[in-house]
């Protein structure tokens, strides 16, 4: 019998993605236990996004809290399925910490564009959901498609079709905050590119 001192390799786990999903589910259950996740007053009490409260009352925390609030089980389910499908790829590529930074930044970017749009249009609605952050994760797949080592796994045509269809679905549905999707995607893409270049520079050094 041969002895070896080699340690077994530990399986990599996208635990940040799992924690984010768990937090969203916990918040949803809390809403349901109080009055209901589709009740506007309850959603606002839990931190849903509402431009007048931010501009007039300075409730800046809503830029982040609204990312973890959902209206109904269908809204929660569709976003969590998307997060479960996309998150592990992005988390593995950037690492746990940078992945979390990208997720939060994308969600805030979506809310920032929402704030700007509503401030110009003077039309205000209560909005919430993780979709802005998730669209930031989706934008990373464009970088995957442009990476020589990953483009075979993520063909650019397939990625672009997925992005276009995802954005179009939000544009066609008036109940969806389309600005949050666009802002999350754009903000996420910019930050993801910057982080990618920083990682490349550090690896070369």
N, C-alpha and C positions, 0 to 999 in steps of 0.2 A: 504494500500500500504506500502511495506517495503522499507526503505531507506538503502543504502549501500554506504560505502566509498571506496569500492574496485575499483581500477583502471583497465580499460580494458587492457588486455595483448597486447603488440605491436607485430605485425607480423614480424618475422625475415626475412630480405631481404639480399640475397647475392650480395650486391651492388658492391663489388670489382670485382666480375666476370662480372657484367654488365658494369662497367667502362672500364675494359680491352677489352671487346668486342667492346665498343663504340670507344675506342682509335684506335683499329685495323681498324675499318671501316672508321674512319675519315682519317687515314693515307692512306688507299686505295683510297678513294675519291680524296684526294689531288694529289696522283700519277696520277690517271686517268685524272684529270683536267689539269695536266701539259703536259704530253706526252702520258703516258700509263704505267700501272703497270707491263707490260711484257717487257718494254724497259729496257735493262741492265743499260744504263747510268743513267736513271732516278732512278732506284732502288739503284744504288750506291750513287747517290746524296742524297737520303733519308736515307742512312745508312745501306744498305745491307752488308752482311758479305763477306769480301774478304781478305784472309790471307796475301797476299803481302802488302796491305795497312796497315794492323795491325803491321806486323813485321818490315817493312821498314819505314813507316811513323808514326808509333805509334798511329794509330787511334783506341784507345781502346774503344771508345764509341760505336763502331760497335758491340761489344759483347751484348749490350742491344738494340740499335736501330734496329738491324736486326730482333729482335723478333716481331716487329710490322710492318714489311714489307711483302707483299705477291705478288706473280706473278699470276695475273689473278683472276677472280671472283670465279672460281672453287676451287683454292687453298685457298682463303680466306674463302669461304663458308664451306668447309670441316673442316677447323681448328676451325672456330667459332661454328659450330654445336657440335664438340667434346668438346670445352671449355664450352659451355652452358650445355652439358650433364654431364660432370664430375665435373666442377668447384664448383657448389653449395654444393655437398656432402663434398668435401675437405675443402671448406671455413667454413662450419658449424662445422666440426670436429676440426679444428685448430683455428678458429677465423679469423677475417678479416686481421689483421696485419701479423700473421705468415703465413697465406695462401699466401699473396702477396710476402713475403720473399721466400717462397718455389717456387712460380711460377718464380720469377726472377732468383733465384739460379739455378733452373733446366734449364732454357734457356741458362744461361751463361755456365753451365756444358756441355750442348750439343755443344755449340760453342767452348769450350776449347778442347773437344775431336776432333772436326773438325779441329781445328788449329794444334793439334798434329799429326793427321793422314795426313793432307796435307803437313805438314812440313817434314814428313818422306817419303811420296810417291812422293813428289815434283810435285803433280798434284793439280792445283788450279782452283776452280770454284766459281762463285758468288752464294751465297745461302742466303735465308731469310725465315722467317715464324715462327709461334708460336708453331710449332709441338714439338720442344725440350722441351719447358716449359710444354706443354700439356702431353707429355709422363712422365714428372715428377709427374704430377697430377695422371696419370694412375697408377704409381707405388704405390701410397698410398692405392689403393684398395687391394693390397696384405696384407697390414697391417690390413685393414678392415676384410679380410678373416681370419686373424689369431687372431682377437679380439673375445673373447668368447661371448661378447654381440652383435656383429655384423655379426658373421660368417654365421648365418642363412639367413641374407639378402644378403650377398655376399659370396656364396659358393666358396671355393678355386679352384675347378675344373673349374668353369665358369670363374673366374677371370684369371686363368692361360691361358685358351684357348683364352680369349680376348687379353691378353698381347702377346701371341705367334702369333696370327693372325695379330695383329697390327704391330708387328716388322717384320713379314714375308712380309707384304705388302710393307713396306718401303725397304726391302732388294731386293725384286724382281723388283722394279721400279728404273731404273738407273737415273731418273730425280729427285729422292728424296734423300736428304742428310741423309743417314742411320746413319752416325756417330752422327749426332745431336740427332736422336731418342735414340740411345743407351746411349749417354752421358747424355741426359736429364733424361732418366729413371733411370740410375744408380745413378747420383748425387741427383736426387729427392728422391730416396728410402733411401739413406744414411741420408740425412738431415731430411726427414720425420720421420725416426725411432728415430733420436736423439731428435727431438722436441717432439715426442710422449712420450719418456721416461722422459724428463724434465717436461712435463705437469703431468705425473703420479706421479713423485716425489713431485711436488708442491702440488698436490691434497691430497697426503698422509700426508703432513705436516700440 
